[in-house]
Amino acid sequence: MAFELNITYPVAAATIYAVIRRQTDFKAWDNAATAYETWADGSIDDYDIPLTDKSGDIYAASMPAGIAAGNLVITYYLQAGGTAAITDVILGRRWQAWDGDELADPGAASISAYALSSLAGVKRYLGISATTYDTLLTELINSITDKIERHCGRKFAASDYTERYNVNGQKILNIRNYPIIEMTRLAYGNQNCMSVTYSGTDIRAIVEVDSDRVIIRSWGSDGSLTDEDAFDYATYASINAIVAGINDVTGWTAVEITNVLSTSINPMGGNMAKSHNGSQTINLTFPDNDINEYHVDYDTGQVFFVSSGGWYPESSYSTNMPYGLQYILAEYRGGYETIPDDLDLLCRELVADAFNMSKKDVNVSGESLGDYSYSLADRTQFNDNQMTRMNRWADIRVA
């Protein structure tokens, strides 16, 4: 690797340097001694690492040899005189992790799997090439994506979903994250798949089923939580695996009734496996009725039950869905494998707006110069054009 130290500065032939300090004790790297030294204002000329003008507003230098892996504070200065001085203007400061080969932001934000634009795309839009603002831009991309999704009532990036829906006998089921790429399962029902019993000495115990795990908990005689075990579906992919896991926990017993995929288990709030009334067996259920006669409008994400043959909208062939809260299980892949250009551009625009606003004083509500004035509203407020474009993607389906 080379040129790990870099910063953007829009003036050619400037004298720019970096100073590296260790986060653990803030000692400065002394280039002459090739070691960390206690900071001394008069020795800053020993600490400076000159950056070279690489043209196109980029100044860069390689990390000095001998710096061990660890968390660093890197400060960039604009040199005013013939030598480095503590009065030099600070151009930027980064807290970064050095692994001996490259720099990274400690705890740097990761781009969301549902992001409507890429970090590279946003940086091109802003005309930024350096990595100085990568973490901030990544956080803004994730935030703006979430804001657009909440306004539109759907996610857009293609993903695999396992979801449950309330049904009240309607003929049409609106799948949340359309368009549908592939519909793999539609089912309903409450058939027992396993049972769980607590026989330990704690005074209270419960079994809970979240959307992605089975949880067992118990509380001791002093009221403190003494045991909590979670069986995530990513690790325990079947009833058989969850049963084996629970049976390894002291005081708990699980029995397999029907071995199905863990993702099929119906969600359930905490059910009392032991209380002041004693212990009882808790049954976990799954949707055992797979629906095989249904049609899918892949573009709109609407599913139609049918009794035999036929096709929507011929109502004589359609049938009503059952009734129940969270009663229908839908497994599908939905969204766009490639984010539509308009959504991508909209995300970039809003990220750019928020990024540029972040440089303004948040305490200033407006500015004026002669007859010209403007006000600063919400840093990511949608303008009329953006709102119109976003409304094109909003979920306005009616069952």
C-alpha positions in Angstrom: 0.0 0.0 0.0 1.0 3.6 -0.5 -0.3 7.1 0.0 -2.4 6.1 3.0 -2.2 9.7 4.3 -4.2 12.0 2.0 -6.5 15.0 2.0 -8.3 17.2 -0.5 -7.2 20.9 -0.7 -8.3 23.0 -3.7 -5.0 25.1 -4.0 -2.0 23.8 -6.0 1.5 23.8 -4.7 0.4 24.3 -1.0 2.6 23.0 1.8 0.6 20.5 3.7 1.8 18.0 6.3 0.3 15.4 8.7 1.0 14.6 12.3 0.3 11.2 13.7 -0.6 10.6 17.4 -1.4 7.3 19.2 -4.9 7.3 20.6 -4.0 5.3 23.7 -1.7 8.1 25.1 -1.7 10.8 22.4 2.1 10.6 22.0 3.3 11.9 18.6 5.2 10.0 16.0 8.7 11.5 15.8 10.1 10.9 12.3 13.7 11.5 13.3 13.6 9.1 16.3 11.2 6.7 14.5 9.3 6.4 17.8 6.4 7.8 19.7 7.4 10.8 21.9 5.5 12.9 24.5 4.1 15.9 22.7 6.1 19.1 22.8 5.0 22.2 21.0 8.6 23.1 20.0 9.1 19.7 18.4 6.3 19.8 15.9 8.8 20.1 13.1 10.1 16.7 14.1 6.5 15.3 13.9 5.5 16.6 10.5 5.1 14.2 7.5 5.1 16.3 4.3 2.4 15.5 1.7 3.0 15.8 -2.0 0.7 17.6 -4.4 -0.8 14.8 -6.7 -2.8 17.3 -8.7 -6.6 17.4 -8.9 -6.8 18.8 -5.3 -5.2 15.7 -3.8 -2.2 15.8 -1.4 -0.8 12.4 -0.2 2.0 10.7 1.6 2.8 7.1 2.6 2.5 5.9 6.2 6.0 6.1 7.8 7.7 2.7 8.3 7.8 1.5 11.9 4.3 2.6 13.0 2.7 -0.4 14.7 -0.9 -1.4 14.2 -3.3 0.5 16.4 -5.8 3.4 16.6 -4.4 6.7 15.5 -5.3 10.4 15.4 -4.1 12.0 12.1 -4.1 15.8 11.9 -3.5 17.6 8.6 -2.0 21.1 8.6 -1.5 23.9 6.1 2.1 25.1 6.7 2.4 28.9 6.6 6.1 29.5 7.2 9.4 27.8 6.4 8.9 25.1 9.0 6.0 23.4 10.8 4.5 25.4 13.7 1.7 24.9 16.2 0.0 28.0 14.8 -0.5 26.4 11.3 -4.1 26.0 10.2 -5.6 22.6 10.8 -7.3 21.3 7.6 -8.8 18.2 9.1 -8.5 15.5 11.7 -9.3 11.8 11.4 -9.5 9.1 14.0 -8.4 5.9 12.2 -7.3 2.4 12.7 -4.0 1.3 11.2 -3.5 -2.5 10.7 0.0 -2.3 9.3 -1.3 -2.2 5.7 -4.1 0.3 5.4 -6.2 2.8 7.4 -9.8 2.5 8.2 -12.3 4.4 10.4 -12.7 2.6 13.8 -16.3 1.5 13.9 -16.9 2.9 10.4 -20.4 2.9 9.2 -21.4 0.1 6.8 -23.6 0.7 3.8 -27.0 -0.7 4.3 -28.1 -3.7 2.2 -31.1 -1.7 1.3 -29.2 1.5 0.3 -30.7 3.4 -2.6 -27.3 4.6 -3.8 -23.7 3.7 -3.4 -20.9 5.6 -1.6 -19.0 5.8 -4.9 -22.0 7.2 -6.7 -22.6 9.8 -4.1 -19.0 10.9 -4.1 -19.1 11.2 -7.9 -22.2 13.4 -7.6 -20.5 15.6 -5.0 -17.2 15.7 -6.9 -15.3 14.1 -3.9 -12.4 11.7 -4.4 -10.8 11.6 -1.0 -11.9 9.3 1.8 -12.3 12.1 4.4 -16.0 12.0 4.5 -16.7 8.3 3.8 -18.2 7.6 7.2 -20.4 10.6 7.2 -21.6 10.0 3.6 -22.3 6.4 4.4 -24.4 7.3 7.4 -26.3 9.9 5.3 -27.0 7.3 2.6 -28.4 4.9 5.2 -30.5 7.7 6.8 -31.9 9.1 3.6 -32.7 5.6 2.3 -34.6 4.9 5.5 -36.5 8.3 5.2 -37.5 7.5 1.6 -38.6 4.0 2.5 -40.7 5.2 5.4 -42.4 7.8 3.2 -43.1 5.3 0.4 -44.1 2.4 2.8 -41.8 -0.1 1.2 -38.2 -1.2 0.6 -36.7 -1.2 -2.8 -33.5 -3.1 -2.9 -34.0 -6.8 -3.7 -33.9 -9.1 -0.7 -35.4 -12.3 0.6 -38.3 -11.9 3.0 -40.2 -14.1 5.4 -43.2 -12.1 6.6 -46.6 -12.6 8.2 -49.8 -10.8 7.4 -53.1 -10.1 9.1 -56.0 -11.4 7.1 -59.8 -10.7 7.4 -61.3 -12.7 4.6 -60.2 -10.4 1.8 -59.6 -11.6 -1.7 -56.3 -9.8 -2.3 -53.1 -9.9 -0.2 -50.8 -6.9 -0.7 -47.2 -8.0 -0.4 -45.1 -5.2 1.3 -41.9 -5.1 -0.8 -42.8 -5.3 -4.4 -42.2 -5.9 -7.2 -42.1 -9.6 -6.5 -39.2 -11.4 -8.1 -40.1 -14.9 -6.8 -42.9 -16.2 -4.6 -41.7 -19.4 -2.9 -44.4 -20.0 -0.3 -47.8 -19.0 1.0 -49.2 -20.8 4.0 -51.4 -20.5 7.1 -52.4 -22.6 10.1 -51.4 -23.4 13.8 -50.1 -27.0 13.9 -47.8 -27.9 16.8 -44.2 -28.4 15.8 -42.5 -28.7 19.2 -43.2 -28.5 22.9 -41.0 -26.9 25.7 -41.2 -27.6 29.4 -39.3 -26.0 32.4 -38.6 -28.2 35.4 -35.9 -26.2 37.1 -35.9 -24.5 40.5 -36.4 -20.9 39.4 -39.7 -19.2 40.3 -40.6 -18.0 36.8 -39.8 -19.1 33.3 -41.1 -18.1 29.9 -40.8 -19.2 26.2 -40.9 -16.5 23.5 -40.8 -16.7 19.7 -39.5 -13.6 17.9 -39.4 -13.2 14.1 -35.9 -14.8 14.0 -35.3 -16.7 17.2 -36.7 -18.8 20.0 -35.9 -17.5 23.5 -36.1 -19.2 26.9 -35.7 -17.2 30.2 -36.0 -17.9 33.9 -35.9 -15.8 37.1 -34.6 -16.9 40.5 -36.1 -16.5 44.0 -34.5 -13.1 44.4 -36.2 -11.9 41.3 -33.1 -11.7 39.2 -32.8 -13.1 35.6 -30.8 -16.2 36.1 -30.9 -17.7 32.6 -31.5 -16.5 29.1 -30.8 -18.5 25.9 -31.7 -17.5 22.4 -31.7 -19.9 19.5 -31.3 -17.8 16.3 -32.7 -19.3 13.1 -29.4 -18.5 11.3 -27.7 -21.0 13.5 -30.6 -23.3 14.5 -32.2 -23.7 11.1 -34.7 -26.5 12.0 -37.0 -27.6 14.8 -34.6 -30.6 15.3 -31.7 -28.2 15.9 -33.6 -26.0 18.3 -34.9 -29.0 20.3 -31.3 -30.2 20.7 -30.2 -26.8 21.8 -32.9 -26.3 24.4 -32.2 -29.8 25.8 -28.6 -28.8 26.5 -29.9 -26.1 28.9 -30.3 -27.2 32.5 -33.9 -27.4 33.7 -35.4 -27.2 30.2 -36.8 -30.0 28.0 -38.0 -29.8 24.4 -39.7 -32.4 22.3 -39.9 -32.4 18.5 -43.4 -33.0 17.1 -42.9 -32.0 13.4 -39.5 -31.1 12.0 -39.9 -27.9 9.9 -37.7 -24.9 9.1 -37.2 -22.6 12.0 -38.4 -19.6 10.0 -41.8 -21.3 9.8 -42.4 -21.1 13.6 -45.3 -18.7 14.3 -44.3 -15.7 16.4 -45.5 -15.8 20.0 -45.2 -13.5 22.9 -43.8 -14.7 26.2 -45.8 -17.8 27.4 -45.4 -18.8 31.0 -43.6 -22.1 31.3 -43.5 -21.7 35.1 -45.3 -19.3 37.5 -46.8 -19.4 41.0 -49.2 -22.0 39.6 -46.4 -24.4 38.7 -44.9 -25.6 35.4 -46.7 -26.2 32.2 -45.8 -27.3 28.7 -45.7 -24.7 26.0 -46.5 -25.7 22.4 -44.9 -23.9 19.4 -46.8 -23.9 16.2 -46.2 -23.5 12.5 -48.5 -22.9 9.4 -49.2 -26.4 8.2 -51.6 -25.5 5.3 -49.6 -24.6 2.2 -51.6 -22.6 -0.3 -51.1 -24.0 -3.8 -53.9 -22.2 -5.7 -53.1 -18.6 -6.0 -52.0 -16.1 -8.6 -49.4 -13.4 -8.3 -49.2 -10.0 -10.0 -45.5 -9.6 -9.8 -45.4 -5.9 -10.7 -47.9 -4.7 -8.1 -47.1 -7.4 -5.4 -50.7 -8.5 -5.2 -51.7 -12.1 -4.5 -55.1 -13.6 -5.4 -56.4 -16.8 -3.9 -58.3 -19.0 -6.4 -60.5 -22.1 -5.9 -59.7 -23.7 -9.3 -58.1 -22.4 -12.4 -59.1 -19.0 -13.8 -57.3 -15.7 -13.5 -57.9 -12.4 -11.8 -60.1 -10.4 -12.3 -62.6 -13.1 -13.0 -64.1 -13.1 -9.5 -66.0 -16.4 -10.1 -62.7 -18.1 -9.8 -61.4 -16.3 -6.7 -61.9 -17.2 -3.1 -61.5 -15.4 0.1 -58.6 -15.7 2.5 -58.9 -17.0 6.0 -59.1 -14.8 9.1 -56.5 -14.1 11.8 -53.8 -11.8 13.1 -50.3 -12.6 11.6 -52.0 -15.7 10.1 -50.5 -15.8 6.6 -46.9 -16.7 6.1 -45.3 -15.3 2.9 -41.8 -16.2 1.7 -40.6 -14.4 -1.3 -37.9 -12.3 -3.0 -38.9 -8.8 -3.7 -37.6 -5.4 -4.8 -35.2 -4.3 -7.6 -32.0 -6.1 -8.3 -30.8 -2.8 -9.7 -32.2 0.4 -8.0 -34.1 2.5 -10.6 -32.1 5.5 -11.8 -34.7 8.0 -10.5 -34.5 6.6 -7.0 -30.7 6.5 -7.1 -30.5 10.1 -8.2 -33.1 11.2 -5.6 -31.0 9.6 -2.9 -27.9 11.3 -4.1 -29.6 14.7 -4.2 -30.9 14.4 -0.7 -27.5 13.1 0.6 -25.8 16.1 -1.1 -28.3 18.5 0.5 -27.7 17.0 4.0 -24.0 16.9 3.5 -23.8 20.6 2.4 -26.1 21.7 5.2 -23.9 19.9 7.7 -21.2 22.5 7.0 -23.5 25.3 8.0 -24.0 26.6 11.6 -26.9 24.6 13.0 -27.8 27.6 15.2 -28.3 29.8 12.1 -31.9 29.7 10.9 -31.3 32.0 7.9 -29.0 34.4 6.2 -29.5 37.7 4.3 -27.4 40.0 2.0 -29.1 43.2 1.0 -32.5 42.2 -0.6 -31.5 38.6 -0.8 -32.3 36.2 2.0 -33.1 32.5 2.6 -34.0 30.2 5.5 -32.6 26.9 6.5 -35.3 24.3 7.2 -35.0 20.6 8.0 -31.6 19.4 6.7 -33.2 16.7 4.6 -36.6 18.3 3.8 -38.1 17.3 0.5 -38.7 20.0 -2.1 -41.8 19.9 -4.3 -39.9 18.2 -7.2 -38.4 15.5 -4.9 -41.8 14.9 -3.3 -43.4 14.4 -6.7 -40.8 12.0 -7.8 -41.0 10.1 -4.5 -44.7 9.8 -4.6 -44.4 7.8 -7.8 -42.9 5.1 -5.7 -45.2 5.3 -2.7 -47.4 2.3 -1.8 -51.0 3.4 -2.5 -52.5 0.0 -3.2 -56.0 -0.7 -1.8 -57.1 -4.3 -1.2 
